[in-house]
């Protein structure tokens, strides 16, 4: 009987020391995307800034004279957008304005999926090109790159499974 009390006491002591040791492990907080933003904007102080949006994605785009390098979230365009269609979407503003290889682009994109992010970066590049060279506005406007695509996901409605999906109809 006394041996069981001793083992219970040692187990309890072990649990309390384990609980006390646990908070000491939480030392460093994880890095967030917002921590990188001031560093990136400090490097790009001479660049032309524009914001592009598409679906749920928001892109902060910095345009500067260069050799045509496009970087998204610190990664090269071909690494970030692996599908050729998405890469094509990004370079469309340069193709329309015949400015291939004239500018470098650094973009930070958050939210949405890859398709929305590509559209947001394209919108941002178009707006930045217009700021850099106002005479390009007509070509970009005719191509429809300066207009924000307002189509977004429809909200879920009350009494429905999804936005438009209703319950199954039962005749009997």
C-alpha positions in Angstrom: 0.0 0.0 0.0 2.8 2.4 0.8 4.6 1.5 -2.4 1.6 2.5 -4.5 1.5 5.9 -2.8 5.2 6.4 -3.5 4.8 5.6 -7.2 1.8 7.8 -7.5 3.7 10.7 -5.9 6.7 10.2 -8.3 4.3 10.1 -11.3 2.6 13.3 -10.1 6.0 15.0 -9.6 7.1 14.0 -13.1 3.9 15.4 -14.6 4.4 18.8 -12.9 8.0 19.1 -14.0 7.0 18.2 -17.6 4.3 21.0 -17.5 6.8 23.5 -16.2 9.3 22.6 -18.9 6.8 23.0 -21.7 6.5 26.8 -21.9 10.3 27.2 -22.1 10.2 25.5 -25.6 8.1 28.4 -27.1 10.9 30.8 -27.9 10.7 32.0 -31.5 7.6 33.0 -33.3 7.1 31.9 -36.9 8.0 34.4 -39.6 5.1 35.9 -41.5 4.8 37.5 -44.9 4.3 41.0 -43.3 7.7 40.8 -41.8 9.3 40.6 -45.3 7.3 43.5 -46.7 9.3 46.4 -45.3 12.5 44.9 -46.5 11.2 44.4 -50.0 9.8 48.0 -50.2 13.0 49.4 -48.9 14.9 47.8 -51.8 12.4 49.0 -54.4 12.2 52.6 -53.3 12.7 53.9 -56.9 10.2 51.6 -58.5 6.7 52.4 -59.8 4.0 50.8 -57.5 0.6 49.6 -58.4 -2.0 47.3 -56.8 -3.8 44.6 -58.9 -6.8 42.6 -57.8 -8.6 39.5 -59.2 -11.1 37.3 -57.3 -9.8 37.0 -53.7 -6.1 37.8 -54.7 -4.4 41.1 -54.1 -1.0 41.8 -55.8 1.4 44.6 -54.9 3.5 45.2 -58.0 6.7 47.1 -58.3 7.9 47.9 -61.8 11.4 49.2 -62.6 13.6 49.4 -65.7 15.5 46.2 -66.3 15.9 43.1 -68.4 12.4 41.5 -68.1 12.8 39.5 -64.9 9.6 38.8 -63.1 9.7 37.7 -59.4 6.6 36.8 -57.4 6.9 36.4 -53.6 10.6 36.1 -53.9 10.5 33.3 -56.5 11.0 33.5 -60.3 7.9 33.5 -62.4 8.5 30.1 -64.0 9.0 28.5 -60.5 5.9 30.1 -59.0 3.5 29.7 -61.9 4.5 26.4 -63.5 1.6 26.3 -66.0 2.4 28.0 -69.3 -1.0 29.5 -69.4 -0.4 31.5 -66.2 3.0 32.6 -67.4 1.4 33.8 -70.6 -1.2 35.8 -68.6 1.6 37.7 -66.8 3.5 38.8 -69.9 0.3 39.9 -71.9 0.6 43.6 -70.9 4.2 43.6 -72.1 3.2 41.9 -75.4 0.4 44.4 -76.1 2.5 47.4 -75.4 5.6 45.9 -77.1 7.8 46.4 -74.0 9.2 42.9 -73.8 12.4 42.9 -71.6 12.1 46.6 -70.8 11.0 46.3 -67.2 11.7 44.1 -64.2 8.7 43.2 -62.0 8.7 42.3 -58.3 5.3 41.3 -57.0 3.9 40.2 -53.6 0.6 38.3 -53.9 -1.7 37.1 -51.2 -5.1 35.3 -51.2 -6.9 33.2 -53.7 -5.6 30.5 -56.0 -3.0 30.5 -58.7 -5.3 31.7 -61.5 -6.6 34.6 -59.4 -3.1 35.5 -58.4 -1.9 35.5 -62.0 -4.8 37.8 -62.9 -4.0 40.1 -60.0 -0.4 40.4 -61.0 -1.4 41.1 -64.6 -3.8 43.9 -63.4 -1.0 45.3 -61.3 1.6 45.2 -64.1 -0.9 47.0 -66.4 -1.6 49.8 -63.9 2.1 50.2 -63.2 2.9 50.4 -67.0 0.3 53.1 -67.3 1.9 55.1 -64.5 5.3 54.7 -66.1 4.3 55.6 -69.6 0.9 57.4 -69.7 0.8 57.1 -73.6 0.3 53.3 -73.2 -3.1 53.7 -71.6 -5.0 53.4 -74.8 -3.5 50.1 -75.8 -3.9 48.7 -72.3 -7.5 49.9 -72.0 -8.5 48.5 -75.4 -7.1 45.1 -74.4 -9.1 45.3 -71.2 -6.2 45.0 -68.8 -6.9 48.2 -66.8 -10.4 47.2 -65.8 -10.8 45.3 -62.6 -12.6 42.0 -63.2 -15.4 42.3 -60.7 -16.5 38.6 -60.9 -16.1 36.9 -57.5 -17.5 33.8 -55.9 -21.2 34.1 -55.1 -22.1 33.8 -51.4 -23.9 30.8 -49.9 -27.7 31.5 -49.6 -29.9 30.5 -46.7 -31.8 27.2 -47.3 -29.4 26.1 -50.0 -26.4 23.7 -49.8 -24.1 26.1 -51.7 -24.6 29.3 -53.6 -27.2 27.8 -56.0 -27.3 24.1 -55.1 -30.8 23.4 -53.7 -32.0 20.3 -51.8 -33.0 17.3 -54.0 -36.6 17.4 -55.1 -38.7 14.5 -54.0 -42.1 13.9 -55.7 -43.3 11.4 -53.1 
